[in-house]
Amino acid sequence: MPDASTVPSEQTIRDWLIERVAFYTERAPDAVDPDVQIVELGLDSVYALNLCGDIEDEFGFEVEPTLGWDHPTVNAITAFLIGELGRR
């Protein structure tokens, strides 16, 4: 888990999420609009769960499997992660 001195920037987290969503939806990263719901981009429930695992691996804390529904856009997930990382 990153400590306060190594918490990634908001842009770094957003770019990482865009890359992951692009990978799972088989599209170019520049085709992922961070304000569009990830289900509209083609991220199904299986890939949404995989994304949760990726987040846990990358940031070192557990997230709920409903993350993609509770925070349905890349920007919403980014804001959630910034908030969580700021508490650690």
N, C-alpha and C positions, 0 to 999 in steps of 0.2 A: 504494500500500500504506500502511495506517495505520502511524504510528510509535508508540512506546511511550506517548506522551502522548495519542494519539488512538485507542487501541485501544478498540473498543466494549465495553460491559459485557456480561456473560453474558446478562442479561435482554434487552438490545437485540438481541443476536445471535439468541436464542431467538425473540423476537417477529418479527424479520425472516424467519427460517426458517419460522415458522408462517404468515406472510403468503404466502410463496412456495409452500409446500405447499398452502395453501388455494386459491391461484390455479390451480395445476395440477390439483387434484382437484375444482375447481368446488364448493367448500363454504365455509361461513363460517369465518373464523379461529377462532372459539370452538368450532367442531366438530372442530378438529384437536387431538387429545390428544398431547402431546409424548412420551408414554411408549409409544404404539402404533407398531408398525412401519409405516414409510411405505408399504410395499407393501400392507399391510392397509387403509390409508387410500385406496388406489387410485392411488398414484403408480407408473406403469409405467416400463419401462426407458428409453423415450424421454424422458419427463419427468424421470427421475432424472438423465439426462445433461444435460438443460437446466438442472436445478438446479445441477449441477457448474459449468456455464458461468456461471450467475448468481453463484455463490460466488466464482469466479475474478474476475469483473468487480467485485463488491462489495468483496472483501477483498484483491485484488491479488496472489494467488499461485495456482499451479496445484494442483489436487487430482486424485487418481486417479478415473477414471470408475467405479470400484467403490465409491466413497464411501458410497453409499446401502445397499450390502450389507455393507460393513465396519463401518458405523456406522448401524444400521437404524432409529433413531428420531430425532426432532428433538432430544431431549435428548442423545443420543449424538453427533450431528453437532455440536451446540453445544459439548460438552466437547472434541471433537477440534479445532474451530476456536479455542477459547480456548487450548488447548495450542499450536497452531501460531502463533497471533498473539503469544503470550507469548515465543516463540523469536525473533521478528523484531526 
